[in-house]
Amino acid sequence: MLTSNRSLNEATSGRHFGAVLALLFVSAASLLTAACASGSAEPTGSVAIANAPVGTIRGMTENGVSVYRGIPYALAPTGERRWAPPVAVPDWGGQRDALAFGSACPQPESRPGSIYSTELGPVSEDCLSLNVWVPEDARNAPVFVWIHGGSLTTGAGSQDMYDGARMAREQGLVVVTLNYRLGILGYLAHPGLSAESPQGISGNYGLMDQMLALEWVKRNIAAFGGNPDNVTVAGESAGALSVVLLMTSPKAKGLFDKAIAQSAYMVTMAALKESANGLPSAESTGVELAKRMGASDIKDLRAMSAKDLVYKSAKAGFFPFAVIDDAYLPDQMVATFDKGAQAPVPVLAGFNEGEIRSLRFLLPPVPKPDVYEAAIRKGYGDLADAFLDIYPSDTVESSMLATTRDAMYGWSAERLAAAQSGRGYPSFFYLFDHGYPAADRFGLHAFHASEIPYMFGTISEAVAPWPEIPDTAEERSLSKAMMAYWASFARDGRPAAPGGPAWPAYEDRATGMVFAEEPKPWPMLSRNRFDLHEEVVCRRRAAGNIPWNWNVGILSPPLPPKDSKCQ
């Protein structure tokens, strides 16, 4: 097993904002649907009843855990409700069955031949549902709300890897997973849609769905034995991005009490109505997208089937992302943290040593060492020596892999931990650096999202095409420890595991935890790499005409000069 500092020097990538970006996260999205088709058959077990404010809900108790599947929290976002804020499902009389998972939201099929490929279950625009796992005799239990990843393009809360049964049964959590609108249906901004809005805004519909689901949890979770005043929102990749967006949205304040962000990425967002930071306005992107899809206005787009919208928008190169709309998201994520305007909650954040190893096809061609060094000197100027010291030219491919991993996931996680710690909120940082034979054999040591089955306790569900995790005492022990740390954080904001080492708070010494063969404290974190990327991001933000994070390494444009704001 590599040590944390050595392995950090041996990992991940460089590339530019655009189509490559879409490929990266569509592939990573498929990862989170790997081996996880939605179930539709009625499960077996004894009847479980929850008398919630929204209405009576019938689930099933299976192996000591009551499960409620496919509970609708919003009306179907179809017709005029397509590209509109979600509308809560009205309270119902009588009893509603919650025995089968709801449909996944419309999304492209996963790429065949990938370790992330899978067969989707039912898909429909009527997809805004959630699932609840409840431990036996739950009373005022902590609530763990999971937002699935998938680049805001694919995924579903029904995936086997997100099964909350073990977290509920062994850790005493009430676990909730949810669906939200994806792709063009969840993140299209367009002046025609803004004109329909009383606030004059558009986009961020998937984020609005997540907020409504959290409102549903606040109102109803006590009926399941959960504590509405102890809610942790958690997610990985685009799910972690969503967690950060919720932390920076004024409209999400008070909806959760703690946050877990696994492999988040605080990259540049487009403004709704104006060009900024080197990106066109989100509305202008929507207009161009509609044109490429053969639509002259929103009426034409609403006349298309969801399947056609997904297919045509992908073919046109649309990449869904959140939008600065001055309502749900008033500023860039990093700017909100700089101002201290984020949610005042404890945070647990981290990233994986091999984030990009499962996505190597996204790397540009690996150049010869002299070409690599010349490109870095051209792109990074006065920071080139520091860059090459961390990402040297004598290991070009490893350096390229490491660059993108650190610039996106590592920098984002460390910055999130530092921001919360600096404001006095408990903050905990981690690196997942665990490998196993099936993954390491294919060069996928600690790949993107490989921590998920460990922290959910679903390592037995990680089956082909996912690199199969061996059923050994060592793997089960690591999973048990990670489940305990995550659940303890959800309970009281302090991650701890019976018999495991104390997880040091981030604070001034920038300490964290490494999960390799076993959990170990990680002093000082190799801060030089994060400081380097912070300087790069700061200069680009100060210049105001260059996006940050995606265009790194050999694809970096010339770095803006030093700025007094970046001292």
C-alpha positions as CSV (number, residue, x, y, z in Angstrom):
1,M,0.0,0.0,0.0
2,L,1.3,3.4,-0.9
3,T,1.8,5.9,1.9
4,S,-0.4,9.0,1.7
5,N,2.3,11.4,0.6
6,R,3.9,9.1,-1.8
7,S,0.6,8.1,-3.4
8,L,-0.4,11.7,-3.6
9,N,2.7,12.3,-5.7
10,E,1.7,9.4,-8.0
11,A,-1.8,10.2,-9.1
12,T,-4.1,12.3,-11.4
13,S,-4.8,14.6,-14.5
14,G,-4.9,17.8,-16.7
15,R,-7.5,19.0,-19.2
16,H,-9.9,21.8,-20.4
17,F,-13.4,23.1,-19.8
18,G,-15.9,21.7,-22.4
19,A,-16.7,18.4,-24.0
20,V,-14.0,16.6,-22.1
21,L,-15.5,17.8,-18.9
22,A,-18.9,16.3,-19.9
23,L,-17.2,13.0,-20.7
24,L,-15.5,12.9,-17.4
25,F,-18.5,13.2,-15.3
26,V,-20.9,11.2,-17.5
27,S,-18.5,8.3,-17.1
28,A,-18.1,9.0,-13.4
29,A,-21.9,9.2,-13.2
30,S,-22.2,5.8,-14.8
31,L,-19.9,4.6,-12.1
32,L,-22.5,5.4,-9.6
33,T,-25.1,3.4,-11.4
34,A,-22.7,0.4,-11.7
35,A,-24.3,-2.9,-10.8
36,C,-27.3,-1.0,-9.4
37,A,-30.4,-1.4,-11.5
38,S,-33.6,-0.1,-9.7
39,G,-35.8,-2.7,-8.2
40,S,-39.4,-2.9,-9.1
41,A,-40.7,-6.2,-7.7
42,E,-42.6,-6.0,-4.4
43,P,-40.2,-7.1,-1.6
44,T,-41.1,-9.7,1.0
45,G,-41.3,-9.1,4.8
46,S,-43.7,-7.9,7.4
47,V,-45.8,-4.7,7.0
48,A,-44.4,-1.4,8.3
49,I,-46.6,1.7,8.7
50,A,-45.6,5.3,9.0
51,N,-48.3,7.8,9.9
52,A,-46.6,10.9,8.5
53,P,-48.1,14.5,8.1
54,V,-48.2,13.9,4.4
55,G,-50.2,10.7,4.8
56,T,-50.0,7.1,5.9
57,I,-47.3,5.1,4.1
58,R,-46.9,1.3,4.0
59,G,-43.5,-0.2,3.7
60,M,-41.9,-3.5,4.6
61,T,-39.7,-4.6,7.5
62,E,-36.8,-6.8,6.3
63,N,-34.1,-8.2,8.6
64,G,-34.9,-5.7,11.3
65,V,-35.0,-2.6,9.1
66,S,-38.2,-1.0,7.8
67,V,-37.9,0.2,4.2
68,Y,-40.1,2.6,2.4
69,R,-39.4,2.9,-1.3
70,G,-40.5,5.3,-4.0
71,I,-42.3,7.9,-1.8
72,P,-43.2,10.8,-4.1
73,Y,-42.2,14.2,-2.7
74,A,-43.1,16.3,-5.7
75,L,-45.7,16.1,-8.5
76,A,-44.4,14.9,-11.9
77,P,-42.4,17.7,-13.5
78,T,-44.2,17.3,-16.8
79,G,-46.1,19.6,-19.2
80,E,-46.0,23.1,-17.9
81,R,-44.2,21.9,-14.8
82,R,-41.2,20.8,-16.9
83,W,-38.5,23.4,-16.2
84,A,-40.4,24.9,-13.2
85,P,-39.8,24.8,-9.5
86,P,-41.0,21.5,-8.1
87,V,-44.5,21.3,-6.6
88,A,-44.9,19.3,-3.4
89,V,-47.2,16.3,-3.5
90,P,-50.4,17.2,-1.7
91,D,-51.2,15.4,1.5
92,W,-53.2,12.2,0.8
93,G,-56.0,10.5,2.6
94,G,-55.9,6.8,3.3
95,Q,-52.8,4.8,2.8
96,R,-50.1,4.9,0.1
97,D,-47.8,1.9,-0.7
98,A,-44.1,2.4,-0.7
99,L,-43.0,-1.0,-1.7
100,A,-41.0,-0.5,-4.9
101,F,-38.4,2.1,-5.9
102,G,-39.6,4.9,-8.1
103,S,-38.4,5.5,-11.7
104,A,-35.0,7.0,-12.3
105,C,-35.0,10.4,-13.9
106,P,-34.4,10.6,-17.6
107,Q,-30.7,10.2,-18.5
108,P,-28.4,8.8,-21.1
109,E,-27.5,5.1,-21.1
110,S,-24.1,4.3,-19.5
111,R,-21.2,3.7,-21.8
112,P,-20.8,0.0,-22.7
113,G,-17.4,-1.6,-21.9
114,S,-16.8,0.7,-18.9
115,I,-16.5,-0.6,-15.4
116,Y,-19.4,1.9,-14.8
117,S,-21.8,0.5,-17.3
118,T,-25.2,-0.8,-16.1
119,E,-28.7,-1.5,-17.0
120,L,-31.1,1.1,-15.8
121,G,-34.4,0.3,-14.3
122,P,-37.6,2.1,-15.2
123,V,-37.0,5.7,-16.4
124,S,-39.6,8.5,-16.4
125,E,-40.0,12.2,-15.9
126,D,-42.3,11.3,-13.0
127,C,-39.2,10.5,-10.9
128,L,-39.2,12.8,-7.9
129,S,-39.3,10.3,-5.1
130,L,-37.2,9.3,-2.1
131,N,-36.5,6.1,-0.1
132,V,-36.3,5.7,3.7
133,W,-34.5,3.0,5.8
134,V,-35.5,2.9,9.5
135,P,-33.7,0.9,12.2
136,E,-35.9,-1.1,14.6
137,D,-37.5,0.9,17.4
138,A,-36.1,4.2,16.0
139,R,-36.8,7.2,18.3
140,N,-35.3,10.6,17.5
141,A,-32.6,8.9,15.4
142,P,-30.0,10.9,13.4
143,V,-31.0,11.3,9.8
144,F,-28.6,10.7,6.9
145,V,-29.7,12.1,3.5
146,W,-27.7,10.8,0.5
147,I,-27.6,12.7,-2.8
148,H,-26.4,10.5,-5.6
149,G,-23.6,11.4,-7.9
150,G,-23.4,11.2,-11.7
151,S,-22.3,14.6,-13.0
152,L,-25.9,15.9,-12.7
153,T,-26.5,13.7,-15.7
154,T,-27.1,10.1,-14.4
155,G,-27.8,8.1,-11.3
156,A,-30.7,7.3,-8.9
157,G,-31.3,7.0,-5.2
158,S,-32.4,3.4,-5.7
159,Q,-28.9,2.0,-6.6
160,D,-27.9,-1.1,-4.7
161,M,-24.6,0.5,-3.6
162,Y,-26.7,3.2,-1.7
163,D,-28.8,0.6,0.2
164,G,-29.2,2.1,3.6
165,A,-30.1,-1.1,5.5
166,R,-26.7,-1.7,7.2
167,M,-26.3,1.9,8.1
168,A,-29.8,1.8,9.7
169,R,-29.4,-1.6,11.3
170,E,-25.8,-1.4,12.6
171,Q,-25.4,2.3,13.1
172,G,-28.9,3.4,14.1
173,L,-29.4,6.0,11.4
174,V,-32.5,6.8,9.5
175,V,-31.2,6.8,5.9
176,V,-32.8,8.7,3.0
177,T,-31.9,8.6,-0.6
178,L,-33.6,10.7,-3.3
179,N,-33.9,11.4,-7.0
180,Y,-33.6,14.8,-8.6
181,R,-33.9,16.1,-12.2
182,L,-30.8,15.6,-14.3
183,G,-29.3,16.9,-17.4
184,I,-31.2,19.3,-19.6
185,L,-34.4,18.6,-17.6
186,G,-32.7,19.7,-14.4
187,Y,-30.3,22.4,-15.4
188,L,-31.5,24.2,-18.5
189,A,-31.4,28.0,-18.3
190,H,-33.1,30.0,-21.1
191,P,-34.5,33.5,-21.4
192,G,-37.9,32.0,-22.3
193,L,-37.9,30.1,-19.0
194,S,-36.7,33.1,-17.1
195,A,-39.6,35.1,-18.5
196,E,-42.0,32.5,-17.0
197,S,-40.5,32.9,-13.6
198,P,-41.8,35.5,-11.1
199,Q,-38.1,35.9,-10.0
200,G,-36.9,36.2,-13.6
201,I,-34.6,33.1,-13.3
202,S,-34.1,29.7,-14.8
203,G,-31.9,26.7,-14.3
204,N,-31.1,25.0,-11.0
205,Y,-34.2,22.9,-11.1
206,G,-32.4,19.8,-9.9
207,L,-31.1,21.8,-6.9
208,M,-34.6,23.0,-6.2
209,D,-35.7,19.3,-6.2
210,Q,-33.1,18.5,-3.6
211,M,-34.3,21.4,-1.4
212,L,-37.9,20.2,-1.6
213,A,-36.8,16.7,-0.7
214,L,-35.1,18.1,2.4
215,E,-38.2,20.1,3.3
216,W,-40.1,16.8,3.0
217,V,-37.7,15.2,5.4
218,K,-37.9,18.1,7.9
219,R,-41.7,17.8,7.9
220,N,-42.2,14.0,7.8
221,I,-39.1,12.2,9.1
222,A,-40.2,12.2,12.8
223,A,-43.0,9.8,11.8
224,F,-40.3,7.3,10.8
225,G,-38.4,7.7,14.1
226,G,-35.9,10.3,12.7
227,N,-34.9,13.6,14.3
228,P,-35.7,16.5,12.0
229,D,-33.3,18.7,14.0
230,N,-30.4,16.3,13.3
231,V,-30.1,15.9,9.6
232,T,-26.8,15.3,7.7
233,V,-26.8,15.9,4.0
234,A,-24.2,13.8,2.2
235,G,-23.1,12.9,-1.3
236,E,-20.2,11.9,-3.6
237,S,-19.0,13.6,-6.9
238,A,-22.0,15.5,-8.3
239,G,-23.8,14.6,-5.0
240,A,-21.0,16.2,-3.1
241,L,-21.1,19.2,-5.5
242,S,-24.8,19.4,-4.6
243,V,-24.0,19.4,-0.9
244,V,-21.6,22.3,-1.4
245,L,-24.3,24.1,-3.5
246,L,-26.8,23.6,-0.7
247,M,-24.3,25.0,1.8
248,T,-23.9,28.1,-0.3
249,S,-27.6,28.6,-1.1
250,P,-29.6,31.0,1.2
251,K,-32.7,29.1,0.4
252,A,-31.3,25.9,1.9
253,K,-30.4,27.4,5.2
254,G,-31.9,25.4,8.1
255,L,-32.7,22.4,6.1
256,F,-29.7,20.4,7.4
257,D,-27.4,20.4,10.4
258,K,-24.2,18.7,9.1
259,A,-22.6,18.1,5.7
260,I,-20.5,15.3,4.1
261,A,-18.8,16.0,0.8
262,Q,-17.0,13.1,-0.8
263,S,-15.0,14.2,-3.9
264,A,-16.7,17.5,-4.4
265,Y,-15.5,20.0,-7.0
266,M,-15.9,23.8,-6.5
267,V,-15.5,24.8,-10.1
268,T,-16.6,27.8,-12.0
269,M,-20.3,28.4,-12.5
270,A,-21.8,30.5,-15.3
271,A,-23.9,33.6,-14.4
272,L,-27.5,33.5,-15.6
273,K,-27.6,36.6,-17.7
274,E,-24.0,37.8,-18.3
275,S,-20.6,36.5,-19.4
276,A,-18.2,36.1,-16.5
277,N,-15.0,34.3,-15.5
278,G,-14.4,33.3,-19.1
279,L,-17.9,31.6,-19.5
280,P,-20.9,32.8,-21.6
281,S,-24.1,33.4,-19.7
282,A,-26.2,30.4,-18.9
283,E,-29.2,31.9,-20.8
284,S,-27.1,32.3,-24.0
285,T,-25.9,28.8,-23.7
286,G,-29.5,27.6,-23.5
287,V,-30.5,29.6,-26.6
288,E,-27.6,28.1,-28.5
289,L,-28.5,24.6,-27.2
290,A,-32.1,25.0,-28.3
291,K,-31.0,26.1,-31.8
292,R,-28.7,23.0,-32.1
293,M,-31.6,20.8,-31.1
294,G,-33.9,22.3,-33.8
295,A,-36.1,24.2,-31.3
296,S,-37.0,27.8,-31.8
297,D,-38.5,28.4,-28.3
298,I,-39.5,26.7,-25.0
299,K,-42.8,25.6,-26.5
300,D,-40.8,23.5,-29.0
301,L,-38.6,22.1,-26.3
302,R,-41.6,21.2,-24.2
303,A,-43.1,19.4,-27.2
304,M,-40.1,17.0,-27.3
305,S,-40.1,13.7,-25.4
306,A,-37.8,13.4,-22.5
307,K,-35.9,10.7,-24.3
308,D,-35.3,13.1,-27.3
309,L,-34.3,15.9,-25.0
310,V,-31.7,13.7,-23.3
311,Y,-30.3,12.4,-26.6
312,K,-30.3,15.6,-28.5
313,S,-28.9,17.7,-25.7
314,A,-26.0,15.2,-25.2
315,K,-25.4,15.2,-29.0
316,A,-25.3,19.0,-28.9
317,G,-22.6,19.0,-26.2
318,F,-24.7,20.3,-23.3
319,F,-23.1,19.9,-19.9
320,P,-25.5,20.5,-17.0
321,F,-24.3,22.7,-14.1
322,A,-25.6,25.0,-11.5
323,V,-26.1,28.7,-12.4
324,I,-25.5,31.9,-10.5
325,D,-29.1,33.3,-10.5
326,D,-29.0,35.8,-7.6
327,A,-31.7,33.8,-5.9
328,Y,-30.8,30.2,-5.2
329,L,-27.1,30.8,-5.8
330,P,-26.0,34.4,-5.4
331,D,-22.3,33.9,-6.1
332,Q,-19.5,31.5,-6.9
333,M,-19.1,28.7,-4.3
334,V,-15.6,29.8,-3.3
335,A,-16.7,33.5,-3.0
336,T,-19.6,32.5,-0.7
337,F,-17.2,30.7,1.6
338,D,-14.8,33.6,1.5
339,K,-17.5,35.9,2.7
340,G,-18.6,33.5,5.4
341,A,-22.1,33.3,4.0
342,Q,-22.2,29.5,3.9
343,A,-24.3,27.2,6.1
344,P,-22.9,27.3,9.7
345,V,-22.6,23.5,10.0
346,P,-19.9,20.9,10.8
347,V,-18.4,19.3,7.7
348,L,-16.6,16.1,6.7
349,A,-14.8,16.3,3.4
350,G,-12.3,14.4,1.4
351,F,-11.1,12.8,-1.8
352,N,-9.6,9.6,-3.3
353,E,-6.0,9.0,-4.1
354,G,-6.8,7.6,-7.6
355,E,-9.8,9.8,-8.5
356,I,-8.8,10.0,-12.2
357,R,-7.3,6.5,-12.6
358,S,-10.7,5.1,-13.8
359,L,-11.0,7.9,-16.3
360,R,-7.7,7.9,-18.0
361,F,-9.2,8.2,-21.5
362,L,-9.9,11.8,-20.6
363,L,-6.2,12.7,-20.3
364,P,-4.6,14.4,-23.3
365,P,-1.9,12.5,-25.0
366,V,1.1,12.1,-22.7
367,P,3.9,14.2,-24.0
368,K,7.7,13.6,-23.7
369,P,9.2,15.1,-20.6
370,D,10.7,18.1,-22.3
371,V,7.4,19.0,-24.0
372,Y,5.6,18.6,-20.7
373,E,8.0,20.8,-18.9
374,A,7.8,23.5,-21.6
375,A,4.0,23.5,-21.4
376,I,4.0,23.8,-17.7
377,R,6.5,26.7,-17.8
378,K,4.4,28.5,-20.4
379,G,1.1,27.9,-18.4
380,Y,2.3,28.5,-14.9
381,G,5.0,31.2,-15.3
382,D,6.5,32.2,-11.9
383,L,4.8,29.2,-10.3
384,A,6.2,26.7,-12.8
385,D,9.1,25.6,-10.5
386,A,6.8,25.0,-7.6
387,F,4.4,23.1,-10.0
388,L,7.2,20.9,-11.4
389,D,8.5,20.2,-7.9
390,I,5.1,18.6,-7.0
391,Y,4.3,17.2,-10.5
392,P,7.7,16.5,-12.0
393,S,8.5,15.8,-15.6
394,D,10.3,12.5,-14.9
395,T,6.9,10.9,-14.2
396,V,4.7,12.7,-16.7
397,E,1.7,10.4,-16.7
398,S,1.5,10.2,-13.0
399,S,2.0,14.0,-12.7
400,M,-0.8,14.6,-15.2
401,L,-3.1,12.3,-13.3
402,A,-2.2,14.0,-10.0
403,T,-2.7,17.5,-11.3
404,T,-6.4,17.2,-12.1
405,R,-7.1,15.1,-9.0
406,D,-5.6,17.8,-6.8
407,A,-6.9,20.8,-8.7
408,M,-10.5,19.6,-8.6
409,Y,-11.2,17.1,-5.8
410,G,-8.2,17.6,-3.4
411,W,-8.2,21.4,-3.5
412,S,-12.0,21.5,-3.2
413,A,-12.1,19.2,-0.2
414,E,-9.2,20.9,1.6
415,R,-10.7,24.3,1.0
416,L,-14.1,23.3,2.2
417,A,-12.5,21.9,5.4
418,A,-10.4,25.0,5.9
419,A,-13.3,27.4,5.3
420,Q,-15.5,25.7,7.9
421,S,-12.7,25.4,10.4
422,G,-11.8,29.0,9.9
423,R,-15.3,30.1,10.8
424,G,-15.3,27.9,14.0
425,Y,-17.3,25.0,12.7
426,P,-16.0,21.5,13.4
427,S,-14.2,20.3,10.2
428,F,-12.8,16.9,9.3
429,F,-10.7,16.0,6.3
430,Y,-9.8,12.6,4.7
431,L,-7.9,10.8,2.0
432,F,-9.2,7.4,0.7
433,D,-6.1,5.5,-0.4
434,H,-7.3,1.9,-0.3
435,G,-6.8,-0.6,-3.0
436,Y,-7.7,-4.3,-3.5
437,P,-6.6,-6.9,-6.0
438,A,-9.3,-6.5,-8.6
439,A,-8.9,-2.8,-8.7
440,D,-5.2,-2.6,-8.5
441,R,-4.8,-5.2,-11.2
442,F,-6.3,-2.8,-13.7
443,G,-4.5,0.3,-12.4
444,L,-7.5,1.5,-10.5
445,H,-6.1,2.0,-7.0
446,A,-8.5,4.1,-4.9
447,F,-10.5,5.1,-8.0
448,H,-13.3,7.7,-8.1
449,A,-16.2,6.6,-5.8
450,S,-14.5,3.5,-4.7
451,E,-15.0,4.6,-1.1
452,I,-18.8,4.4,-1.4
453,P,-19.4,0.7,-0.8
454,Y,-17.1,0.9,2.3
455,M,-18.9,3.8,4.0
456,F,-22.3,2.4,3.1
457,G,-21.4,-1.1,4.2
458,T,-22.4,-2.4,0.7
459,I,-19.1,-4.0,-0.4
460,S,-21.0,-7.2,-1.2
461,E,-23.1,-5.2,-3.7
462,A,-20.1,-3.9,-5.6
463,V,-20.2,-6.6,-8.3
464,A,-19.1,-6.7,-12.0
465,P,-18.5,-4.6,-13.9
466,W,-17.3,-2.8,-10.7
467,P,-14.0,-4.3,-9.7
468,E,-15.1,-7.0,-7.2
469,I,-14.2,-6.4,-3.5
470,P,-12.9,-9.6,-1.9
471,D,-14.9,-11.0,1.0
472,T,-12.1,-10.9,3.6
473,A,-11.8,-9.9,7.2
474,E,-9.6,-6.9,6.2
475,E,-12.1,-5.5,3.8
476,R,-15.0,-6.0,6.2
477,S,-13.0,-4.3,9.0
478,L,-12.3,-1.2,6.9
479,S,-15.9,-1.0,5.9
480,K,-17.1,-1.3,9.5
481,A,-14.7,1.4,10.6
482,M,-15.8,3.8,7.8
483,M,-19.4,3.2,8.5
484,A,-18.8,4.0,12.2
485,Y,-16.9,7.2,11.5
486,W,-19.5,8.4,9.0
487,A,-22.4,7.5,11.3
488,S,-20.8,9.1,14.4
489,F,-20.4,12.3,12.5
490,A,-24.1,12.2,11.5
491,R,-25.0,11.6,15.2
492,D,-23.0,14.3,16.9
493,G,-20.7,16.0,14.4
494,R,-17.5,14.1,15.6
495,P,-16.4,11.1,13.6
496,A,-15.3,8.2,15.8
497,A,-15.1,4.4,15.5
498,P,-14.9,1.8,18.3
499,G,-11.3,0.7,18.6
500,G,-10.2,3.1,15.8
501,P,-7.8,6.0,16.1
502,A,-9.1,9.4,17.0
503,W,-9.9,11.5,13.9
504,P,-8.2,14.9,14.5
505,A,-10.1,18.0,13.6
506,Y,-8.7,19.9,10.6
507,E,-7.9,23.2,12.5
508,D,-4.7,25.1,12.0
509,R,-2.4,22.0,11.6
510,A,-4.5,20.8,8.6
511,T,-4.7,17.3,9.9
512,G,-6.9,14.5,8.6
513,M,-7.4,10.8,8.3
514,V,-6.1,8.4,5.7
515,F,-8.2,5.2,4.9
516,A,-5.7,2.7,3.4
517,E,-5.4,-0.8,4.9
518,E,-6.9,0.8,8.0
519,P,-7.6,4.3,9.3
520,K,-4.6,6.4,10.3
521,P,-4.3,10.1,11.2
522,W,-2.6,12.2,8.5
523,P,-0.6,15.1,9.9
524,M,-0.2,18.3,7.8
525,L,-1.8,16.8,4.6
526,S,0.9,17.8,2.1
527,R,-0.4,21.3,2.1
528,N,2.0,22.6,-0.5
529,R,-0.1,21.2,-3.4
530,F,-3.3,22.7,-2.1
531,D,-1.6,26.0,-1.5
532,L,-0.4,26.0,-5.1
533,H,-3.8,25.4,-6.6
534,E,-5.3,28.0,-4.3
535,E,-2.9,30.5,-5.7
536,V,-3.8,29.5,-9.3
537,V,-7.5,29.8,-8.6
538,C,-7.1,33.1,-6.8
539,R,-5.2,34.7,-9.7
540,R,-7.8,33.4,-12.2
541,R,-10.6,34.7,-10.1
542,A,-8.9,38.1,-9.7
543,A,-8.4,38.3,-13.5
544,G,-12.1,37.6,-14.0
545,N,-11.8,36.1,-17.5
546,I,-10.5,32.5,-16.9
547,P,-12.4,29.6,-15.5
548,W,-10.6,27.6,-12.8
549,N,-9.9,23.9,-12.0
550,W,-10.7,22.2,-15.4
551,N,-8.0,23.8,-17.5
552,V,-4.9,22.7,-15.6
553,G,-1.6,21.1,-16.2
554,I,-0.4,21.1,-19.8
555,L,-3.7,22.6,-20.9
556,S,-3.4,25.6,-18.7
557,P,-3.6,29.0,-20.3
558,P,-1.0,31.5,-19.2
559,L,-1.4,32.2,-15.5
560,P,-2.4,35.8,-14.7
561,P,0.3,37.8,-12.8
562,K,0.5,38.1,-9.0
563,D,-2.4,39.9,-7.4
564,S,-2.4,41.5,-4.0
565,K,-5.7,39.7,-3.3
566,C,-3.9,36.4,-3.4
567,Q,-1.3,37.0,-0.7
